[in-house]
Amino acid sequence: MIKTEGIAALYSGASAKSVHSLSSSFLYFLAFTRLKTTYEEKFGKKIGVGATLVAASLAGCCNVLVTEPLDTYSTRKQLERKSDGNSPLPLTPSTQSSEVEEFDATLKALRGESTKTSKMTASPGLYNGLYASLVLTINPAIQYTVFEQLRQRLMRALNIRAQRRGALKPVVELSTFDAFILGATSKAAATLVTYPLVRAKVLQKASTKLEDRQSLLGTLERVYREEGVGGMYKGLDAQLVKTVLAGALALTIKEKSFKSALLLVMLMKQ
């Protein structure tokens, strides 16, 4: 990519992806907090693990339904090849145009795509890959479930070791290294389980073949038929580097910030 398109190609679609990530995170936590508060007000108790997973899934679905067009746009921007114009769907009217003009041109191109194909076989361009995105809301649930299970087992082992050494205080927090390793492991597990859906979603948004516009199962079946099991996991290495690092950092910050937040609350009360 650097040789043919320059270093800037590595950041193609970065601004669109940033907007999507920010809006997606904001909407997700807004929906989740609202669902959690509603549950606790209605039943008069703290939300449990099962209800938390349900609320997280519902919040994820709300987020996907609203922000999916931005995801489609950022994916198409990443797939552009400005050097030769051989993108799955040419979107950029000119290299001189502003980001706002490009965004408007993209939306028009995507809307036009759905009118050029049969309504019986094609979904709206802005929402290509919607079903895959909805199913992928299970990814965080898998990640946090694996993390908590591993965390509980490790904490139990650490406390047993601490007792044998005669420690007076129980271990209540993982070390930075332990939290990072558990975060990376849990995100890797979630990514391995759901990656075929990630690939199918990208292919549907690229819309290079008619089968990829018809259904999620149709896309998965085509990839398996043409490329085998290996094709279902094409690009997994890059995805693991990206998501595992991000997931590990996020869970490490979450784990290490809990104690600091607790101390801050105690100080504020005094």
BELMOJO-V884974 format. One record per pair of residues at least 24 apart in sequence whose ideal C-beta (glycine too) atoms are under 10 Angstrom apart, sorted by sequence separation. I is the first residue (numbers start at 1). GAP is how many residues later the second one is. If there is no record, write none. Layout:
I | GAP
I | GAP
This chain:
31 | 24
32 | 24
35 | 24
89 | 24
150 | 24
154 | 24
196 | 24
199 | 24
31 | 25
32 | 25
34 | 25
77 | 25
154 | 25
32 | 26
33 | 26
77 | 26
80 | 26
31 | 27
32 | 27
35 | 27
151 | 27
154 | 27
196 | 27
28 | 28
31 | 28
32 | 28
34 | 28
150 | 28
151 | 28
154 | 28
196 | 28
199 | 28
30 | 29
31 | 29
73 | 29
77 | 29
153 | 29
29 | 30
31 | 30
32 | 30
73 | 30
76 | 30
28 | 31
31 | 31
32 | 31
150 | 31
151 | 31
203 | 31
27 | 32
28 | 32
30 | 32
31 | 32
74 | 32
147 | 32
150 | 32
151 | 32
199 | 32
200 | 32
27 | 33
30 | 33
70 | 33
73 | 33
76 | 33
149 | 33
150 | 33
196 | 33
199 | 33
202 | 33
28 | 34
29 | 34
72 | 34
73 | 34
76 | 34
148 | 34
198 | 34
199 | 34
27 | 35
28 | 35
31 | 35
72 | 35
147 | 35
150 | 35
151 | 35
196 | 35
197 | 35
198 | 35
199 | 35
24 | 36
27 | 36
28 | 36
73 | 36
89 | 36
146 | 36
147 | 36
150 | 36
196 | 36
199 | 36
26 | 37
27 | 37
69 | 37
73 | 37
146 | 37
147 | 37
149 | 37
195 | 37
196 | 37
198 | 37
199 | 37
202 | 37
25 | 38
27 | 38
28 | 38
69 | 38
72 | 38
147 | 38
148 | 38
195 | 38
196 | 38
198 | 38
24 | 39
27 | 39
28 | 39
146 | 39
147 | 39
150 | 39
195 | 39
23 | 40
24 | 40
27 | 40
143 | 40
146 | 40
147 | 40
195 | 40
196 | 40
199 | 40
26 | 41
69 | 41
145 | 41
146 | 41
192 | 41
195 | 41
198 | 41
24 | 42
25 | 42
69 | 42
143 | 42
144 | 42
146 | 42
147 | 42
23 | 43
24 | 43
143 | 43
144 | 43
146 | 43
147 | 43
23 | 44
24 | 44
142 | 44
143 | 44
145 | 44
146 | 44
192 | 44
195 | 44
22 | 45
142 | 45
143 | 45
145 | 45
191 | 45
195 | 45
198 | 45
21 | 46
24 | 46
143 | 46
144 | 46
20 | 47
23 | 47
24 | 47
140 | 47
142 | 47
143 | 47
146 | 47
192 | 47
19 | 48
20 | 48
22 | 48
23 | 48
139 | 48
142 | 48
143 | 48
191 | 48
192 | 48
195 | 48
20 | 49
21 | 49
76 | 49
141 | 49
142 | 49
191 | 49
194 | 49
20 | 50
21 | 50
140 | 50
142 | 50
143 | 50
19 | 51
20 | 51
139 | 51
142 | 51
143 | 51
191 | 51
20 | 52
72 | 52
76 | 52
138 | 52
139 | 52
142 | 52
188 | 52
191 | 52
17 | 53
20 | 53
21 | 53
72 | 53
73 | 53
75 | 53
187 | 53
190 | 53
191 | 53
16 | 54
17 | 54
19 | 54
20 | 54
72 | 54
75 | 54
136 | 54
139 | 54
190 | 54
16 | 55
19 | 55
20 | 55
69 | 55
71 | 55
72 | 55
138 | 55
139 | 55
187 | 55
188 | 55
189 | 55
16 | 56
17 | 56
18 | 56
68 | 56
69 | 56
70 | 56
71 | 56
72 | 56
138 | 56
139 | 56
184 | 56
187 | 56
188 | 56
191 | 56
16 | 57
17 | 57
69 | 57
71 | 57
72 | 57
137 | 57
187 | 57
190 | 57
16 | 58
17 | 58
68 | 58
69 | 58
71 | 58
72 | 58
136 | 58
139 | 58
186 | 58
187 | 58
15 | 59
16 | 59
68 | 59
69 | 59
71 | 59
135 | 59
136 | 59
138 | 59
139 | 59
184 | 59
185 | 59
187 | 59
188 | 59
13 | 60
14 | 60
16 | 60
17 | 60
68 | 60
184 | 60
187 | 60
188 | 60
13 | 61
16 | 61
17 | 61
68 | 61
69 | 61
72 | 61
136 | 61
183 | 61
184 | 61
186 | 61
187 | 61
12 | 62
13 | 62
15 | 62
16 | 62
65 | 62
68 | 62
71 | 62
132 | 62
135 | 62
136 | 62
183 | 62
184 | 62
185 | 62
186 | 62
187 | 62
13 | 63
14 | 63
64 | 63
134 | 63
183 | 63
184 | 63
185 | 63
187 | 63
13 | 64
14 | 64
132 | 64
133 | 64
136 | 64
183 | 64
184 | 64
187 | 64
12 | 65
13 | 65
64 | 65
65 | 65
68 | 65
132 | 65
133 | 65
135 | 65
136 | 65
180 | 65
183 | 65
184 | 65
186 | 65
12 | 66
13 | 66
64 | 66
67 | 66
68 | 66
131 | 66
132 | 66
135 | 66
182 | 66
183 | 66
185 | 66
11 | 67
12 | 67
13 | 67
64 | 67
132 | 67
134 | 67
181 | 67
183 | 67
184 | 67
12 | 68
64 | 68
65 | 68
129 | 68
132 | 68
133 | 68
180 | 68
183 | 68
184 | 68
9 | 69
12 | 69
64 | 69
65 | 69
129 | 69
131 | 69
132 | 69
179 | 69
180 | 69
182 | 69
183 | 69
12 | 70
63 | 70
64 | 70
131 | 70
132 | 70
179 | 70
182 | 70
183 | 70
9 | 71
64 | 71
129 | 71
130 | 71
132 | 71
133 | 71
180 | 71
181 | 71
183 | 71
9 | 72
61 | 72
64 | 72
129 | 72
132 | 72
133 | 72
179 | 72
180 | 72
183 | 72
9 | 73
60 | 73
61 | 73
64 | 73
128 | 73
129 | 73
131 | 73
132 | 73
179 | 73
180 | 73
182 | 73
8 | 74
9 | 74
60 | 74
63 | 74
128 | 74
129 | 74
130 | 74
178 | 74
179 | 74
5 | 75
12 | 75
62 | 75
128 | 75
129 | 75
130 | 75
177 | 75
179 | 75
180 | 75
5 | 76
6 | 76
60 | 76
61 | 76
128 | 76
129 | 76
176 | 76
179 | 76
180 | 76
4 | 77
5 | 77
6 | 77
57 | 77
60 | 77
127 | 77
128 | 77
129 | 77
174 | 77
175 | 77
176 | 77
178 | 77
179 | 77
5 | 78
59 | 78
60 | 78
127 | 78
128 | 78
129 | 78
174 | 78
4 | 79
5 | 79
58 | 79
60 | 79
126 | 79
128 | 79
176 | 79
1 | 80
4 | 80
12 | 80
19 | 80
57 | 80
60 | 80
125 | 80
175 | 80
176 | 80
56 | 81
57 | 81
59 | 81
60 | 81
123 | 81
135 | 81
174 | 81
175 | 81
1 | 82
56 | 82
125 | 82
134 | 82
173 | 82
174 | 82
16 | 83
57 | 83
129 | 83
133 | 83
173 | 83
15 | 84
19 | 84
56 | 84
57 | 84
123 | 84
128 | 84
129 | 84
131 | 84
132 | 84
174 | 84
53 | 85
56 | 85
122 | 85
128 | 85
131 | 85
173 | 85
16 | 86
130 | 86
131 | 86
172 | 86
173 | 86
15 | 87
16 | 87
53 | 87
54 | 87
129 | 87
132 | 87
172 | 87
15 | 88
53 | 88
56 | 88
122 | 88
125 | 88
131 | 88
132 | 88
52 | 89
121 | 89
124 | 89
173 | 89
16 | 90
117 | 90
121 | 90
122 | 90
123 | 90
129 | 90
172 | 90
53 | 91
122 | 91
123 | 91
52 | 92
53 | 92
118 | 92
121 | 92
122 | 92
123 | 92
114 | 93
117 | 93
121 | 93
113 | 94
120 | 94
121 | 94
49 | 95
110 | 95
118 | 95
49 | 96
117 | 96
118 | 96
110 | 97
117 | 97
121 | 97
49 | 99
114 | 99
113 | 100
143 | 100
147 | 100
151 | 100
147 | 101
144 | 103
139 | 104
143 | 104
147 | 104
151 | 104
140 | 107
143 | 107
144 | 107
147 | 107
139 | 108
143 | 108
147 | 108
28 | 109
144 | 110
28 | 112
88 | 115
89 | 116
88 | 117
89 | 117
88 | 118
89 | 118
87 | 119
88 | 119
89 | 119
88 | 120
87 | 121
88 | 121
79 | 123
78 | 124
88 | 124
75 | 126
79 | 126
75 | 127
78 | 127
79 | 127
78 | 128
72 | 129
75 | 129
76 | 129
79 | 129
71 | 130
75 | 130
76 | 130
74 | 131
75 | 131
76 | 131
72 | 132
73 | 132
68 | 133
72 | 133
71 | 134
72 | 134
72 | 135
68 | 137
